[in-house]
Amino acid sequence: MADIVKVFIIAGIALIISGLCLHLSGKIPGIGRLPGDILMKKESFTLYIPITTCFLISMALSLSFLLWNRN
């Protein structure tokens, strides 16, 4: 039971961090409007799916965790 609680806590923290990164990505130059990001605008509807941005953030986090765990 305690293992499931730890997984939920870690997943929640990861979601909060990724949400903050996506929220702030419009304020960081070069992040958020990369080639590969999907932007569809209609009359009263806008859909934005930052595929490339999420991939780069994922790679940066994976690299940082890999380097952190080597010590």
N, C-alpha and C positions, 0 to 999 in steps of 0.2 A: 504494500500500500504506500509506503514512504517513497518508493521509487517512482510511482506514478505521480505523486505530488511534486517531486523534483522535476520531472519531465514537464509538467504543466507550468511550473514556475519559470523554467528556462525558456519554454515556448512563448510564454507571455512576455518575458523580458525581450526576447528576440523580435516579437511582433511590435512591441513599443519602439524599440530602436529602429527597426526598419520603417515604421510609420513616421518617425521623426526625420529619418534620412530622406524619405520621399517628400515630406512636407518642406524640408529645407533645401531640397534639390533645385527648386526654382530660384533660390537666392545665391547658389554657388555657380559661378560662370562655367559653362561647358558641360554641366551635368543637367540632365533632364530633357534635353532636346537633341539627343544623339541620333545618328543614323541607325535605323533598326527599331527605334521607338515608334509606336503606332499612335497616330493622332487622327481622329475622325470627328469632323464638325458638321452638324446638321443645323437646322433652323433654331431649335431650342434645346439641343442636346450636344454634349461634347464628351467623347470617349478618349481617354489617354491611357495607353498601356506602355509603361517604360521598360520594355524587355531588355534592351542593351544596357540601360542604366542599372537595372537590377542585377544583370550579369556582372557588370564591373564592380558593383558594391559587394556582391557575393564573393568574387575573386579576391578583392582586397581584404575582406573579413577572413576568408579562408587562409590567406597567406599570413595575416597577422596572428591568427590563432595557431597556425603551424609553427611560426617562429616563437611564439610565446610558450608553447608546450615543449619545445626542444630544451629549454633551460632546465 
